[in-house]
């Protein structure tokens, strides 16, 4: 009964916040996969919202239009993940992950980069931080999805006092040195730091489970976020790309369109060390057992960029990968629900 009530409540919220044009956009994308008319696809999207707790974005991203019912039932969805996060994670300590400054203080030894809090530093400290560096990144500590992030060339900064005032006004008060990524990751695409999203769950027996491991790759921009032009592919247990990457528009990329590097079968370097790192990270904030970690790889070792209590959901896109099942069974086995 509680599950039915939750699904009905979710559907009502979707109807209330209905964005006709956006729904039709996803319906048109999905209609391309079959001969069904757009109106029929839209109805199927609404049915899946109730039956499988999908968002319209989920329906499009994982090609629900071409999946059978038994295949649809295997997919983790954003609403399901959100419910798990609210149930498993302690809201009272969310600030550790919501605020990048709090995160830097808590996980500083695993960040692998120098950083400065502009609100707690004066002009001289900022000037000293910039000295000797070619570039820095300024971030809004509360920004999400790659928003509130600016890459700055130090040679173009003529007035440090003016820069500090600008950062305080814009909210980009976290200044970080630019990570130098592993040569193999730079070969894949040098324009951004290509990172991994590794979703972990620490169970009551203190065992850390890797629920999903994702390679995110930039594509013409300076960040690799899916919502900002990047793309992703899923990794196997050894850190090898299972299939081509895809972007937000669902376009497949077996090779990187800019560098020409083969993505399918690409081997992430230092992957065993990445697994050791996320196992260690997952034990640092015990009140938050379900986290998605963004990991970068430097020439020396993997480092953590940030942790996300809203882990996001990543699975193979059937029309790109040929894989027609999701990760819900893996989540259920680890979380015992």
Secondary structure, 3 states (H helix, E strand, C coil): CHHHHHHHHHHHHHHHCCCHHHHHHHHHHHHCCCCCCHHHHHHHHHHHHHHCCCCHHHHHHCCHHHCCHHHHCCCCCHHHHHHHHHHHCCHHHCHHHHCHHHHHHHHHHHCCCCEEEHHHCCHHHHHHHHCCCCEEEEECCCCCCCCCEEEEEHHHCCCHHHHHHHHHHHCCCEEEECCCECHHHHHHCCCCCCCEEEEEEECCCCCEEEEEEEEEECCCCCCCCHHHCCEEEEECCCCEECCCEEECCCCEECECCCCCCECCCCECCCHHHHHHHHHHHCCCCCCCCEEEEEEEEECCCEEEEEEECCCCCCCCCHHHHCCCCCCHHHHHHHHCC
